[in-house]
Amino acid sequence: MSALWIAHVEVTDPEAYGEYAKRATGAIADHGGVFLARAGRYVQLEGRERARNVVARFPSLEAAVACYNSPAYQDALSYAKDAAERDLVVVEEAD
């Protein structure tokens, strides 16, 4: 069953976060991830607003978690740690 990787992000250092995004894109693709939404228009209806919202679909919840834990993604993530406030969740899609 496929899964969605959903991130809500407030970027505080655009240059460093840009490096994260560049590196993360390859790591995500290497694990079968495909972007469905990436920093496009949005309407905040409830909860904390963050200007960057990203949704990627993975073949499975396990593939998404493996991506997150992979050396390539962890390397990318090192650029985002001090460059953004983020929430990230992986949710299995309903069939």
Gaussian input, Z-matrix of N, CA and C with variables (Angstrom, degrees):
# hf/3-21g

backbone

0 1
 N
 C     1     B1
 C     2     B2     1     A1
 N     3     B3     2     A2     1     D1
 C     4     B4     3     A3     2     D2
 C     5     B5     4     A4     3     D3
 N     6     B6     5     A5     4     D4
 C     7     B7     6     A6     5     D5
 C     8     B8     7     A7     6     D6
 N     9     B9     8     A8     7     D7
 C    10    B10     9     A9     8     D8
 C    11    B11    10    A10     9     D9
 N    12    B12    11    A11    10    D10
 C    13    B13    12    A12    11    D11
 C    14    B14    13    A13    12    D12
 N    15    B15    14    A14    13    D13
 C    16    B16    15    A15    14    D14
 C    17    B17    16    A16    15    D15
 N    18    B18    17    A17    16    D16
 C    19    B19    18    A18    17    D17
 C    20    B20    19    A19    18    D18
 N    21    B21    20    A20    19    D19
 C    22    B22    21    A21    20    D20
 C    23    B23    22    A22    21    D21
 N    24    B24    23    A23    22    D22
 C    25    B25    24    A24    23    D23
 C    26    B26    25    A25    24    D24
 N    27    B27    26    A26    25    D25
 C    28    B28    27    A27    26    D26
 C    29    B29    28    A28    27    D27
 N    30    B30    29    A29    28    D28
 C    31    B31    30    A30    29    D29
 C    32    B32    31    A31    30    D30
 N    33    B33    32    A32    31    D31
 C    34    B34    33    A33    32    D32
 C    35    B35    34    A34    33    D33
 N    36    B36    35    A35    34    D34
 C    37    B37    36    A36    35    D35
 C    38    B38    37    A37    36    D36
 N    39    B39    38    A38    37    D37
 C    40    B40    39    A39    38    D38
 C    41    B41    40    A40    39    D39
 N    42    B42    41    A41    40    D40
 C    43    B43    42    A42    41    D41
 C    44    B44    43    A43    42    D42
 N    45    B45    44    A44    43    D43
 C    46    B46    45    A45    44    D44
 C    47    B47    46    A46    45    D45
 N    48    B48    47    A47    46    D46
 C    49    B49    48    A48    47    D47
 C    50    B50    49    A49    48    D48
 N    51    B51    50    A50    49    D49
 C    52    B52    51    A51    50    D50
 C    53    B53    52    A52    51    D51
 N    54    B54    53    A53    52    D52
 C    55    B55    54    A54    53    D53
 C    56    B56    55    A55    54    D54
 N    57    B57    56    A56    55    D55
 C    58    B58    57    A57    56    D56
 C    59    B59    58    A58    57    D57
 N    60    B60    59    A59    58    D58
 C    61    B61    60    A60    59    D59
 C    62    B62    61    A61    60    D60
 N    63    B63    62    A62    61    D61
 C    64    B64    63    A63    62    D62
 C    65    B65    64    A64    63    D63
 N    66    B66    65    A65    64    D64
 C    67    B67    66    A66    65    D65
 C    68    B68    67    A67    66    D66
 N    69    B69    68    A68    67    D67
 C    70    B70    69    A69    68    D68
 C    71    B71    70    A70    69    D69
 N    72    B72    71    A71    70    D70
 C    73    B73    72    A72    71    D71
 C    74    B74    73    A73    72    D72
 N    75    B75    74    A74    73    D73
 C    76    B76    75    A75    74    D74
 C    77    B77    76    A76    75    D75
 N    78    B78    77    A77    76    D76
 C    79    B79    78    A78    77    D77
 C    80    B80    79    A79    78    D78
 N    81    B81    80    A80    79    D79
 C    82    B82    81    A81    80    D80
 C    83    B83    82    A82    81    D81
 N    84    B84    83    A83    82    D82
 C    85    B85    84    A84    83    D83
 C    86    B86    85    A85    84    D84
 N    87    B87    86    A86    85    D85
 C    88    B88    87    A87    86    D86
 C    89    B89    88    A88    87    D87
 N    90    B90    89    A89    88    D88
 C    91    B91    90    A90    89    D89
 C    92    B92    91    A91    90    D90
 N    93    B93    92    A92    91    D91
 C    94    B94    93    A93    92    D92
 C    95    B95    94    A94    93    D93
 N    96    B96    95    A95    94    D94
 C    97    B97    96    A96    95    D95
 C    98    B98    97    A97    96    D96
 N    99    B99    98    A98    97    D97
 C   100   B100    99    A99    98    D98
 C   101   B101   100   A100    99    D99
 N   102   B102   101   A101   100   D100
 C   103   B103   102   A102   101   D101
 C   104   B104   103   A103   102   D102
 N   105   B105   104   A104   103   D103
 C   106   B106   105   A105   104   D104
 C   107   B107   106   A106   105   D105
 N   108   B108   107   A107   106   D106
 C   109   B109   108   A108   107   D107
 C   110   B110   109   A109   108   D108
 N   111   B111   110   A110   109   D109
 C   112   B112   111   A111   110   D110
 C   113   B113   112   A112   111   D111
 N   114   B114   113   A113   112   D112
 C   115   B115   114   A114   113   D113
 C   116   B116   115   A115   114   D114
 N   117   B117   116   A116   115   D115
 C   118   B118   117   A117   116   D116
 C   119   B119   118   A118   117   D117
 N   120   B120   119   A119   118   D118
 C   121   B121   120   A120   119   D119
 C   122   B122   121   A121   120   D120
 N   123   B123   122   A122   121   D121
 C   124   B124   123   A123   122   D122
 C   125   B125   124   A124   123   D123
 N   126   B126   125   A125   124   D124
 C   127   B127   126   A126   125   D125
 C   128   B128   127   A127   126   D126
 N   129   B129   128   A128   127   D127
 C   130   B130   129   A129   128   D128
 C   131   B131   130   A130   129   D129
 N   132   B132   131   A131   130   D130
 C   133   B133   132   A132   131   D131
 C   134   B134   133   A133   132   D132
 N   135   B135   134   A134   133   D133
 C   136   B136   135   A135   134   D134
 C   137   B137   136   A136   135   D135
 N   138   B138   137   A137   136   D136
 C   139   B139   138   A138   137   D137
 C   140   B140   139   A139   138   D138
 N   141   B141   140   A140   139   D139
 C   142   B142   141   A141   140   D140
 C   143   B143   142   A142   141   D141
 N   144   B144   143   A143   142   D142
 C   145   B145   144   A144   143   D143
 C   146   B146   145   A145   144   D144
 N   147   B147   146   A146   145   D145
 C   148   B148   147   A147   146   D146
 C   149   B149   148   A148   147   D147
 N   150   B150   149   A149   148   D148
 C   151   B151   150   A150   149   D149
 C   152   B152   151   A151   150   D150
 N   153   B153   152   A152   151   D151
 C   154   B154   153   A153   152   D152
 C   155   B155   154   A154   153   D153
 N   156   B156   155   A155   154   D154
 C   157   B157   156   A156   155   D155
 C   158   B158   157   A157   156   D156
 N   159   B159   158   A158   157   D157
 C   160   B160   159   A159   158   D158
 C   161   B161   160   A160   159   D159
 N   162   B162   161   A161   160   D160
 C   163   B163   162   A162   161   D161
 C   164   B164   163   A163   162   D162
 N   165   B165   164   A164   163   D163
 C   166   B166   165   A165   164   D164
 C   167   B167   166   A166   165   D165
 N   168   B168   167   A167   166   D166
 C   169   B169   168   A168   167   D167
 C   170   B170   169   A169   168   D168
 N   171   B171   170   A170   169   D169
 C   172   B172   171   A171   170   D170
 C   173   B173   172   A172   171   D171
 N   174   B174   173   A173   172   D172
 C   175   B175   174   A174   173   D173
 C   176   B176   175   A175   174   D174
 N   177   B177   176   A176   175   D175
 C   178   B178   177   A177   176   D176
 C   179   B179   178   A178   177   D177
 N   180   B180   179   A179   178   D178
 C   181   B181   180   A180   179   D179
 C   182   B182   181   A181   180   D180
 N   183   B183   182   A182   181   D181
 C   184   B184   183   A183   182   D182
 C   185   B185   184   A184   183   D183
 N   186   B186   185   A185   184   D184
 C   187   B187   186   A186   185   D185
 C   188   B188   187   A187   186   D186
 N   189   B189   188   A188   187   D187
 C   190   B190   189   A189   188   D188
 C   191   B191   190   A190   189   D189
 N   192   B192   191   A191   190   D190
 C   193   B193   192   A192   191   D191
 C   194   B194   193   A193   192   D192
 N   195   B195   194   A194   193   D193
 C   196   B196   195   A195   194   D194
 C   197   B197   196   A196   195   D195
 N   198   B198   197   A197   196   D196
 C   199   B199   198   A198   197   D197
 C   200   B200   199   A199   198   D198
 N   201   B201   200   A200   199   D199
 C   202   B202   201   A201   200   D200
 C   203   B203   202   A202   201   D201
 N   204   B204   203   A203   202   D202
 C   205   B205   204   A204   203   D203
 C   206   B206   205   A205   204   D204
 N   207   B207   206   A206   205   D205
 C   208   B208   207   A207   206   D206
 C   209   B209   208   A208   207   D207
 N   210   B210   209   A209   208   D208
 C   211   B211   210   A210   209   D209
 C   212   B212   211   A211   210   D210
 N   213   B213   212   A212   211   D211
 C   214   B214   213   A213   212   D212
 C   215   B215   214   A214   213   D213
 N   216   B216   215   A215   214   D214
 C   217   B217   216   A216   215   D215
 C   218   B218   217   A217   216   D216
 N   219   B219   218   A218   217   D217
 C   220   B220   219   A219   218   D218
 C   221   B221   220   A220   219   D219
 N   222   B222   221   A221   220   D220
 C   223   B223   222   A222   221   D221
 C   224   B224   223   A223   222   D222
 N   225   B225   224   A224   223   D223
 C   226   B226   225   A225   224   D224
 C   227   B227   226   A226   225   D225
 N   228   B228   227   A227   226   D226
 C   229   B229   228   A228   227   D227
 C   230   B230   229   A229   228   D228
 N   231   B231   230   A230   229   D229
 C   232   B232   231   A231   230   D230
 C   233   B233   232   A232   231   D231
 N   234   B234   233   A233   232   D232
 C   235   B235   234   A234   233   D233
 C   236   B236   235   A235   234   D234
 N   237   B237   236   A236   235   D235
 C   238   B238   237   A237   236   D236
 C   239   B239   238   A238   237   D237
 N   240   B240   239   A239   238   D238
 C   241   B241   240   A240   239   D239
 C   242   B242   241   A241   240   D240
 N   243   B243   242   A242   241   D241
 C   244   B244   243   A243   242   D242
 C   245   B245   244   A244   243   D243
 N   246   B246   245   A245   244   D244
 C   247   B247   246   A246   245   D245
 C   248   B248   247   A247   246   D246
 N   249   B249   248   A248   247   D247
 C   250   B250   249   A249   248   D248
 C   251   B251   250   A250   249   D249
 N   252   B252   251   A251   250   D250
 C   253   B253   252   A252   251   D251
 C   254   B254   253   A253   252   D252
 N   255   B255   254   A254   253   D253
 C   256   B256   255   A255   254   D254
 C   257   B257   256   A256   255   D255
 N   258   B258   257   A257   256   D256
 C   259   B259   258   A258   257   D257
 C   260   B260   259   A259   258   D258
 N   261   B261   260   A260   259   D259
 C   262   B262   261   A261   260   D260
 C   263   B263   262   A262   261   D261
 N   264   B264   263   A263   262   D262
 C   265   B265   264   A264   263   D263
 C   266   B266   265   A265   264   D264
 N   267   B267   266   A266   265   D265
 C   268   B268   267   A267   266   D266
 C   269   B269   268   A268   267   D267
 N   270   B270   269   A269   268   D268
 C   271   B271   270   A270   269   D269
 C   272   B272   271   A271   270   D270
 N   273   B273   272   A272   271   D271
 C   274   B274   273   A273   272   D272
 C   275   B275   274   A274   273   D273
 N   276   B276   275   A275   274   D274
 C   277   B277   276   A276   275   D275
 C   278   B278   277   A277   276   D276
 N   279   B279   278   A278   277   D277
 C   280   B280   279   A279   278   D278
 C   281   B281   280   A280   279   D279
 N   282   B282   281   A281   280   D280
 C   283   B283   282   A282   281   D281
 C   284   B284   283   A283   282   D282

   B1=1.4467
   B2=1.5257
   B3=1.3174
   B4=1.4622
   B5=1.5272
   B6=1.3232
   B7=1.4553
   B8=1.5214
   B9=1.3159
   B10=1.4634
   B11=1.5172
   B12=1.3186
   B13=1.4600
   B14=1.5243
   B15=1.3057
   B16=1.4684
   B17=1.5187
   B18=1.3185
   B19=1.4616
   B20=1.5286
   B21=1.3263
   B22=1.4669
   B23=1.5181
   B24=1.3314
   B25=1.4581
   B26=1.5192
   B27=1.3182
   B28=1.4599
   B29=1.5230
   B30=1.3156
   B31=1.4600
   B32=1.5243
   B33=1.3339
   B34=1.4694
   B35=1.5256
   B36=1.3298
   B37=1.4627
   B38=1.5265
   B39=1.3494
   B40=1.4707
   B41=1.5354
   B42=1.3093
   B43=1.4619
   B44=1.5301
   B45=1.3218
   B46=1.4692
   B47=1.5229
   B48=1.3233
   B49=1.4628
   B50=1.5271
   B51=1.3065
   B52=1.4574
   B53=1.5269
   B54=1.3311
   B55=1.4617
   B56=1.5335
   B57=1.3367
   B58=1.4717
   B59=1.5391
   B60=1.3225
   B61=1.4731
   B62=1.5210
   B63=1.3163
   B64=1.4633
   B65=1.5286
   B66=1.3205
   B67=1.4655
   B68=1.5334
   B69=1.3258
   B70=1.4644
   B71=1.5233
   B72=1.3210
   B73=1.4640
   B74=1.5226
   B75=1.3114
   B76=1.4618
   B77=1.5192
   B78=1.3210
   B79=1.4693
   B80=1.5178
   B81=1.3188
   B82=1.4646
   B83=1.5306
   B84=1.3220
   B85=1.4730
   B86=1.5262
   B87=1.3332
   B88=1.4674
   B89=1.5294
   B90=1.3291
   B91=1.4632
   B92=1.5340
   B93=1.3242
   B94=1.4610
   B95=1.5113
   B96=1.3295
   B97=1.4652
   B98=1.5220
   B99=1.3247
   B100=1.4589
   B101=1.5190
   B102=1.3243
   B103=1.4681
   B104=1.5207
   B105=1.3265
   B106=1.4568
   B107=1.5269
   B108=1.3161
   B109=1.4673
   B110=1.5155
   B111=1.3245
   B112=1.4655
   B113=1.5194
   B114=1.3328
   B115=1.4665
   B116=1.5337
   B117=1.3127
   B118=1.4591
   B119=1.5246
   B120=1.2885
   B121=1.4712
   B122=1.5181
   B123=1.3250
   B124=1.4628
   B125=1.5198
   B126=1.3215
   B127=1.4662
   B128=1.5189
   B129=1.3085
   B130=1.4611
   B131=1.5228
   B132=1.3096
   B133=1.4660
   B134=1.5252
   B135=1.3181
   B136=1.4662
   B137=1.5179
   B138=1.3246
   B139=1.4537
   B140=1.5076
   B141=1.3148
   B142=1.4568
   B143=1.5197
   B144=1.2981
   B145=1.4619
   B146=1.5216
   B147=1.3066
   B148=1.4570
   B149=1.5183
   B150=1.3016
   B151=1.4644
   B152=1.5319
   B153=1.3054
   B154=1.4758
   B155=1.5221
   B156=1.3049
   B157=1.4569
   B158=1.5196
   B159=1.3371
   B160=1.4600
   B161=1.5280
   B162=1.3294
   B163=1.4604
   B164=1.5242
   B165=1.3321
   B166=1.4642
   B167=1.5269
   B168=1.3124
   B169=1.4679
   B170=1.5262
   B171=1.3327
   B172=1.4639
   B173=1.5254
   B174=1.3233
   B175=1.4618
   B176=1.5273
   B177=1.3392
   B178=1.4653
   B179=1.5206
   B180=1.3183
   B181=1.4558
   B182=1.5317
   B183=1.3172
   B184=1.4635
   B185=1.5253
   B186=1.3258
   B187=1.4696
   B188=1.5264
   B189=1.3307
   B190=1.4686
   B191=1.5245
   B192=1.3214
   B193=1.4713
   B194=1.5275
   B195=1.3192
   B196=1.4688
   B197=1.5204
   B198=1.3185
   B199=1.4613
   B200=1.5209
   B201=1.3254
   B202=1.4659
   B203=1.5347
   B204=1.3104
   B205=1.4635
   B206=1.5231
   B207=1.3249
   B208=1.4643
   B209=1.5301
   B210=1.3276
   B211=1.4661
   B212=1.5341
   B213=1.3252
   B214=1.4704
   B215=1.5251
   B216=1.3396
   B217=1.4690
   B218=1.5302
   B219=1.3168
   B220=1.4637
   B221=1.5262
   B222=1.3357
   B223=1.4665
   B224=1.5240
   B225=1.3318
   B226=1.4643
   B227=1.5256
   B228=1.3120
   B229=1.4615
   B230=1.5240
   B231=1.3113
   B232=1.4642
   B233=1.5318
   B234=1.3352
   B235=1.4678
   B236=1.5272
   B237=1.3217
   B238=1.4660
   B239=1.5208
   B240=1.3209
   B241=1.4768
   B242=1.5186
   B243=1.3190
   B244=1.4661
   B245=1.5208
   B246=1.3210
   B247=1.4582
   B248=1.5203
   B249=1.3570
   B250=1.4587
   B251=1.5221
   B252=1.3188
   B253=1.4700
   B254=1.5173
   B255=1.3326
   B256=1.4642
   B257=1.5170
   B258=1.3072
   B259=1.4582
   B260=1.5149
   B261=1.3260
   B262=1.4586
   B263=1.5155
   B264=1.3203
   B265=1.4616
   B266=1.5198
   B267=1.3260
   B268=1.4667
   B269=1.5222
   B270=1.3358
   B271=1.4582
   B272=1.5195
   B273=1.3229
   B274=1.4634
   B275=1.5276
   B276=1.3320
   B277=1.4639
   B278=1.5279
   B279=1.3211
   B280=1.4641
   B281=1.5168
   B282=1.3312
   B283=1.4721
   B284=1.4921
   A1=108.64
   A2=118.02
   A3=121.44
   A4=111.05
   A5=114.88
   A6=121.10
   A7=109.80
   A8=115.40
   A9=121.80
   A10=110.17
   A11=115.19
   A12=124.45
   A13=103.55
   A14=118.05
   A15=122.53
   A16=108.96
   A17=116.16
   A18=121.70
   A19=109.55
   A20=115.12
   A21=122.70
   A22=105.35
   A23=116.77
   A24=120.94
   A25=111.74
   A26=115.66
   A27=122.79
   A28=105.98
   A29=116.80
   A30=122.47
   A31=109.36
   A32=116.24
   A33=121.42
   A34=112.10
   A35=117.51
   A36=122.65
   A37=107.50
   A38=116.61
   A39=120.20
   A40=114.47
   A41=118.13
   A42=120.02
   A43=111.03
   A44=116.72
   A45=120.41
   A46=110.59
   A47=116.95
   A48=119.00
   A49=111.00
   A50=116.77
   A51=120.49
   A52=111.43
   A53=116.36
   A54=120.41
   A55=110.05
   A56=116.56
   A57=120.05
   A58=109.57
   A59=116.99
   A60=120.69
   A61=111.04
   A62=116.87
   A63=121.05
   A64=110.29
   A65=116.69
   A66=120.73
   A67=111.65
   A68=117.36
   A69=121.45
   A70=111.67
   A71=117.03
   A72=121.12
   A73=111.19
   A74=117.23
   A75=120.98
   A76=112.32
   A77=116.83
   A78=120.63
   A79=110.67
   A80=116.70
   A81=121.18
   A82=110.07
   A83=117.21
   A84=120.87
   A85=111.06
   A86=117.31
   A87=121.32
   A88=112.60
   A89=117.16
   A90=121.67
   A91=111.99
   A92=116.27
   A93=120.85
   A94=113.84
   A95=117.78
   A96=120.90
   A97=112.09
   A98=115.44
   A99=123.34
   A100=107.79
   A101=116.74
   A102=119.72
   A103=111.60
   A104=116.17
   A105=123.01
   A106=110.62
   A107=116.13
   A108=122.10
   A109=107.39
   A110=115.14
   A111=119.19
   A112=108.99
   A113=114.73
   A114=122.11
   A115=113.21
   A116=117.38
   A117=120.55
   A118=111.25
   A119=114.55
   A120=120.84
   A121=109.82
   A122=115.71
   A123=121.03
   A124=109.42
   A125=115.89
   A126=123.40
   A127=106.42
   A128=117.48
   A129=122.26
   A130=108.25
   A131=117.66
   A132=121.33
   A133=111.99
   A134=117.14
   A135=121.25
   A136=108.32
   A137=116.26
   A138=121.51
   A139=113.75
   A140=114.18
   A141=121.79
   A142=111.36
   A143=116.52
   A144=121.56
   A145=110.53
   A146=114.94
   A147=122.24
   A148=106.76
   A149=116.38
   A150=121.56
   A151=114.88
   A152=118.39
   A153=120.12
   A154=108.46
   A155=116.08
   A156=122.44
   A157=108.10
   A158=116.11
   A159=121.23
   A160=108.75
   A161=115.75
   A162=121.63
   A163=107.41
   A164=115.44
   A165=121.15
   A166=108.22
   A167=116.23
   A168=121.21
   A169=108.27
   A170=114.81
   A171=122.47
   A172=108.72
   A173=117.37
   A174=120.06
   A175=113.39
   A176=116.71
   A177=120.52
   A178=109.21
   A179=115.61
   A180=121.53
   A181=109.43
   A182=115.88
   A183=120.79
   A184=111.76
   A185=117.43
   A186=120.80
   A187=111.08
   A188=116.69
   A189=120.53
   A190=111.06
   A191=116.88
   A192=120.71
   A193=109.68
   A194=117.92
   A195=121.10
   A196=110.58
   A197=116.76
   A198=120.88
   A199=110.12
   A200=116.29
   A201=121.03
   A202=110.88
   A203=117.22
   A204=121.81
   A205=113.94
   A206=117.57
   A207=120.68
   A208=111.31
   A209=116.76
   A210=120.05
   A211=112.84
   A212=117.35
   A213=120.29
   A214=111.45
   A215=116.75
   A216=118.69
   A217=110.73
   A218=117.38
   A219=120.01
   A220=110.77
   A221=117.11
   A222=120.38
   A223=110.15
   A224=116.33
   A225=120.36
   A226=110.80
   A227=115.73
   A228=121.35
   A229=112.15
   A230=117.56
   A231=119.83
   A232=111.50
   A233=117.82
   A234=121.70
   A235=112.09
   A236=117.45
   A237=121.61
   A238=112.61
   A239=117.74
   A240=121.61
   A241=113.18
   A242=118.31
   A243=121.40
   A244=112.35
   A245=117.12
   A246=121.38
   A247=112.89
   A248=117.08
   A249=119.28
   A250=110.77
   A251=114.58
   A252=121.93
   A253=104.99
   A254=116.92
   A255=120.03
   A256=111.60
   A257=114.22
   A258=123.12
   A259=105.10
   A260=116.58
   A261=121.09
   A262=108.96
   A263=115.59
   A264=121.26
   A265=108.09
   A266=116.08
   A267=121.79
   A268=106.33
   A269=115.98
   A270=121.71
   A271=109.35
   A272=115.93
   A273=120.39
   A274=108.80
   A275=115.48
   A276=120.54
   A277=110.56
   A278=115.48
   A279=120.73
   A280=108.56
   A281=116.49
   A282=118.83
   A283=111.53
   D1=132.78
   D2=-178.24
   D3=-70.82
   D4=163.83
   D5=-177.30
   D6=-138.95
   D7=152.02
   D8=178.29
   D9=-108.14
   D10=133.12
   D11=175.36
   D12=-99.86
   D13=116.77
   D14=-174.63
   D15=-121.02
   D16=119.74
   D17=-179.27
   D18=-120.90
   D19=137.11
   D20=173.53
   D21=-118.69
   D22=122.58
   D23=-167.23
   D24=-133.84
   D25=138.69
   D26=168.71
   D27=-116.59
   D28=109.16
   D29=-176.60
   D30=-79.40
   D31=129.18
   D32=178.20
   D33=-110.53
   D34=-18.10
   D35=177.65
   D36=-136.83
   D37=91.24
   D38=-174.63
   D39=-58.31
   D40=-35.77
   D41=-178.29
   D42=-66.58
   D43=-49.95
   D44=179.12
   D45=-65.44
   D46=-39.33
   D47=-179.43
   D48=-67.90
   D49=-32.32
   D50=175.49
   D51=-62.15
   D52=-39.11
   D53=176.85
   D54=-66.23
   D55=-40.96
   D56=175.33
   D57=-57.57
   D58=-50.01
   D59=-175.94
   D60=-60.53
   D61=-41.12
   D62=179.67
   D63=-62.13
   D64=-46.52
   D65=-177.91
   D66=-72.79
   D67=-38.30
   D68=-177.75
   D69=-66.61
   D70=-33.49
   D71=-178.32
   D72=-55.98
   D73=-45.29
   D74=179.39
   D75=-67.35
   D76=-42.39
   D77=179.57
   D78=-62.57
   D79=-41.16
   D80=179.77
   D81=-65.52
   D82=-45.91
   D83=179.02
   D84=-62.33
   D85=-37.92
   D86=-179.85
   D87=-62.72
   D88=-20.56
   D89=179.54
   D90=-105.72
   D91=16.25
   D92=176.65
   D93=84.37
   D94=10.14
   D95=-179.92
   D96=-77.61
   D97=140.58
   D98=178.50
   D99=-130.20
   D100=128.91
   D101=-179.77
   D102=-74.19
   D103=130.83
   D104=175.02
   D105=-102.64
   D106=-32.30
   D107=177.55
   D108=-147.81
   D109=139.76
   D110=-177.51
   D111=-151.83
   D112=92.86
   D113=174.63
   D114=63.44
   D115=29.79
   D116=178.28
   D117=-85.17
   D118=-171.06
   D119=178.05
   D120=-63.58
   D121=149.52
   D122=179.28
   D123=-155.50
   D124=164.21
   D125=172.86
   D126=-127.84
   D127=121.32
   D128=178.61
   D129=-84.72
   D130=115.53
   D131=-177.74
   D132=-100.41
   D133=-31.99
   D134=179.52
   D135=-149.45
   D136=160.99
   D137=173.16
   D138=77.10
   D139=-170.94
   D140=-176.25
   D141=-76.74
   D142=127.96
   D143=179.93
   D144=-82.24
   D145=132.83
   D146=171.94
   D147=-134.11
   D148=134.21
   D149=-168.21
   D150=-70.31
   D151=-20.27
   D152=-178.00
   D153=-115.96
   D154=123.97
   D155=-179.93
   D156=-126.93
   D157=130.54
   D158=-175.08
   D159=-130.69
   D160=134.32
   D161=175.43
   D162=-129.80
   D163=127.68
   D164=175.61
   D165=-128.07
   D166=143.69
   D167=177.10
   D168=-102.45
   D169=134.64
   D170=176.36
   D171=-117.52
   D172=157.89
   D173=179.50
   D174=-60.68
   D175=-26.82
   D176=-179.20
   D177=-159.89
   D178=164.50
   D179=174.86
   D180=-60.20
   D181=-40.70
   D182=-179.80
   D183=-62.83
   D184=-39.48
   D185=178.38
   D186=-64.68
   D187=-39.69
   D188=178.88
   D189=-65.50
   D190=-43.21
   D191=179.51
   D192=-68.41
   D193=-38.91
   D194=176.69
   D195=-61.91
   D196=-39.00
   D197=176.41
   D198=-60.02
   D199=-50.79
   D200=-178.69
   D201=-56.85
   D202=-41.13
   D203=-176.72
   D204=-84.20
   D205=-5.78
   D206=-176.87
   D207=-68.70
   D208=150.44
   D209=177.25
   D210=-56.67
   D211=-39.49
   D212=-178.78
   D213=-64.33
   D214=-43.51
   D215=-179.92
   D216=-71.04
   D217=-39.44
   D218=178.77
   D219=-62.59
   D220=-36.34
   D221=174.16
   D222=-61.84
   D223=-47.36
   D224=178.16
   D225=-59.73
   D226=-43.95
   D227=-176.90
   D228=-60.99
   D229=-28.73
   D230=179.15
   D231=-60.19
   D232=-26.08
   D233=177.25
   D234=-79.23
   D235=-23.21
   D236=-177.50
   D237=-90.09
   D238=-24.25
   D239=-171.95
   D240=-52.17
   D241=-46.53
   D242=-179.78
   D243=-103.07
   D244=10.80
   D245=-175.62
   D246=-113.28
   D247=0.71
   D248=-176.76
   D249=-166.86
   D250=156.87
   D251=166.73
   D252=-101.91
   D253=128.81
   D254=-172.44
   D255=-136.88
   D256=148.51
   D257=165.44
   D258=-122.77
   D259=136.15
   D260=-178.99
   D261=-138.88
   D262=130.45
   D263=177.73
   D264=-137.77
   D265=147.09
   D266=173.66
   D267=-115.51
   D268=127.95
   D269=-175.63
   D270=-128.44
   D271=130.18
   D272=176.48
   D273=-69.23
   D274=137.04
   D275=179.27
   D276=-75.06
   D277=148.28
   D278=173.83
   D279=-74.96
   D280=148.02
   D281=178.25
   D282=-92.23

